[in-house]
Amino acid sequence: MEILSPYVAEILVYGPVWTPGCKTDAIDAHSLAEKIRTGTVGRPVYKDPKLFTALREYARIYTMVTRDVARTKNRLKSLIQGRGIPCSGEAVYSRRGREALTRQLPQATAIAAEILGQEIDRLLEIKKEAEKTMLRESHRHKISKILETAPGLGAIRVAQMIPVVITPHRFRTTRMFWSYCGFGVVVRSSSDWIRRDDQWVRGKLDHTRGLNREFNHMLNGTKPTLAKVTIARKIAALVLAMWKREERCQPEMYRLSLYFWRGASNPIRIYSIQVKIYGKLRNMRNPRLAEDLGLRP
């Protein structure tokens, strides 16, 4: 888009709907031109090549290098485990731990493992340099330092999010932002209606929106994934409001508290996430859910 924008008045990115029949470049071009002329394009893909161009490239490179590091680590671990040597944990990625394991390998396999280890060391250096470049460019924008005060978002996540969202004013409501982030949950069930007293009645369903002022007793049986989505929605709503108002998060004003206990004899442990919200999740006594959420004493 950066190359074509100086030569045209408007660039429109559009994902066409599949239609049966023979198609050629001329037919597709005529169909798209007709839709633009009549205003029936539908919902185009939002693109603004003039905003956050450098940050977008640096974030893309950082993501690529991170994937390369993870891919190489998996290759090294699978190579060692393929010889029947256990190597759980991250000790295999360090030079000292790698040398201790390569002594147990045959000569050919040990040389291959050493090459992969050297690749990991170099990729980690490249990753650090890519991270510094990305964060340096991100901190040139005022909004990045504001969004970094939001709970659950660090400097790296903010730097990756800004060039994707570009502007928060694209989303009129919070629900639109939820759908854009992938938090628009659609639950399909075959047990919405149950048979009772020779009649069909609607059964009770687990509600995912339980983090409000009215305590939701159904949330005790909610799956951990849906509970995570509920918390992620609250964080996304907070980030969107902060971005639109350009206002820092003030955790001392609001608090999301998650209560649960690990066994009947243990006292209740309180885990707090500083989130600017309008309600609280209270009295959740589900140790398995809290453990799946990553909460530890």
N, C-alpha and C positions, 0 to 999 in steps of 0.2 A: 504493500500500500504506500510506503514511503517513496517508492520509485514512480508510481503512477499518479500520485496526488498532484504534482505540479502541472500535469498535462490534461486533467479533466476537472470539470466543475464539481462533481460529486462521485464518490465511490460507494457502492452498495454491496455488502456481503450478505448473501442470501442462500439458505439451504433449501433447494427445490424439493417438492414432493414428488415421489416416484409416480410415474404415469405409464401405463402399458403402451405398446406400439413401438414402431421404428423411430429412432432418434439420431439426429446428426448435429454437428456443431451449428449449422445454419438454423435448424429447427429450434434448438435450445436457445440460441441467441434471439430469434424472433419471438419466442414465447416469453422470455424474460423481459425483452423490450416492451412487449404488449402489457405485461403486468405492471411495469414501471409507469407506462403511459396512463393506464387506467387506475393506478393506485391500489392494486390488489396484490401487492407483494406479500402482505401478511406481516410477520414479525421479523425484521432483518437482524443480523448479527451486529452488535454494537462494536465499533472499532473507532479509535481515535489515535492515529499514528503520531500525532504531535505531542502527546502527553506521555511522560515516563518512558521514552524510547530507550534510553541507556539503561535504566533500571530493569526494564523488561528483558533486555539481552543478558544482563548480568545475572538476573534471577534464573533465566533459562539455562545458562551455563552452569550455575551452581547446582541446579537440579540434576543436570546431566552428569556432573562429576560425582555427586552424591550417589547416584544410581550405579555408576561405575565402581565406586568403592564397595558398595554392598554386593555387587555381582562378583567382584574379585574375592571378597571375603568368603562368599559361599563356595566359590570354586576351590579355594585353599582348604576349607574345612571338609568339603566332600572328598577331596583328594586324600586327606589324611584318614578320614573315617572309612574310606574305601579299602584301606589296608588293615582294618580291624582295630585301629587305635582310637580310643575315646578321647575327644578333645572338646568337651562342652565348655561354655563360657567364652570369654574374650581374651584369655591368656595366649591363645594360639596366634593372635594378631600382633603381639609384641615380639620384639627380636629375641628376648631372653626365653620366652615361652616357646617360640617357634624353634629355636635351636635345640631345646630339650626334647621336642617331639620328633624333629627330623633325624635325631640319632637312632630312633627306633625304626626308621624307614629304610627300605633298600636304597642303594646308591642312586639309581635312576630316578626313583620317586622322590628322594631327598633333594636332588638337584632341581626337579620341577617345582617342589614345594618352596625351595629357596627363591626361585625366580618369581613365583607368585607373591611371596613375602616382600621382595624388593618392589614389585609393582604396587603393592598396598602402601608401602612406605612413601613412595613417590606420589601416589594419588592423594594420600592424606596431606602432603605438603601443598599440592595443587588445590585441594579443597580449602585449606586454610587461606590461601591467597585469593581464591574466588570468593570466599566469604568476606574477607576484608574489603575487596573491591565492591561487592554488592552492598555491604553495610555503609561504606563511605558514600556511595551514590544515594542510598536511601536516606541518610541523615542530612542530605542537602535539601530535602523537602520537609517543610514544617509539620505536615500531618503525620509523618512517621513517628516523631517523638511523642505526639499526642496519643497515637494508637498503641504505642508500646506500654502505656500505663494501664491498658485494659487487662483484666485477668485472663490467663490462658494464652496470651499472645506475647511472644518475645520479639527480639529485633529481627531474627531471620524470618519468622512467619509473617511479620508485618511487611518486610521487604518483598516477599513473594506475593503477598496479597494485593498490595497497592497497584502494581501494573496490570493485574487481572481485573480488578473492580474498576479502576481508573477514577470513577466519580460515584459518590453515594446517591446523587440526585437521580440516577437512573431508576431507583427503586422508590416508588411512591409509598409503599407500605412495608412493614417488616416481613409480612408473609411472602412478598415477592423476593426479598433478599434471602429468606429461608429456602425457597425453591431454587434460587441461583446457587446457593451453597450446597445443595443436595440434602437439605433437612426437611423437605416436604414429604413426609412419610405417608404412604398409601398402604393401608392394611386391608387385605382381602381375607374374608373368613367365610366358612360354610356353616357356621354354628350361630349365626345371628338370631335365628328363630329356633325355639325349642318347643317340644310338645309337652303341655301341662294341662291336666284335667280335660283331656280330649279337645284341647284348643291350642292353636299356635300363638305363642307369646314371644316377645322379643327378649332375648337373654341379656344378662349383664356382661358388658365388655370392659376390658381394661382401658382406661383413658390415659393417653400419653401426656396430656396437658395437666399435670398435677401440681406444678410449682406455682401455686397462687395463694391468695390469702385464706381461701377456704380449704381446709385440709382434705386431701383426697385419699380416702381409705383404700381405694382400689389400687393405689400406686405400690402397695406392699407386695402385690403379685406381679408387678410389671417386669418384663424381661430387662436384663441389664443394658442391652443395646438401646431399647427405647428410653430408658432412664438417661443414658448418655446423650441421646438425641435431644431430650428435653433440656438438659443443662447446656448443651451446645447451642440450642435455640436462644436461650437467655443471654449467652455470651454474644451471639451474633446480633441480637437486638440491641445490646449495649454498644457494641462496636459501631453499628450503623448510626445510632443516635450521637455518639461521640464524633463520628466523622462528619455528619451533617452540621452539627453545632460547633465543631472544632473546639471541643471542650475536653479537658483531661478527666480521667476517672477519679472519683473521690470515694475510696473504699470505706472511709470512716462514716459515711452517711448511710450506706445500705450494706447488708450482709446476707449471704446465702449460707445457712447452717444446715449441715446434714448430721442427723443424730442416728446412731445405731449402737447396738452392743454386741459383743462377741461372747455369747453364752449368758445364762441366767445369773451366774454368780459374779460375773465381772461388772464393774460399774459402767455407766454409759460414757462413751467417749465422743467427744465433740470434734468434728472436722469442719472448718470454716473455709469457704472460698469467698474472697472479697469480690462481690459482684454487685453492680448497681442495678437492682431489680425492684419490683414492686410487691414481692411476696417472699415467703419462706417455705422451705420444705422441712416439715417437722415430724418427729416421732417415727422415722423410718427404721424399723428394727429388723433388718435383713442383713445378716453378716455376709452372706454370699454375694449379694448385690454390691455391698460396700467393697468387698474384696475385688470383685470384677471391675469396679470403677477405679481401682488403683489406689485406694485409700489405705494407709498403713498407720499403725499407732506410733 
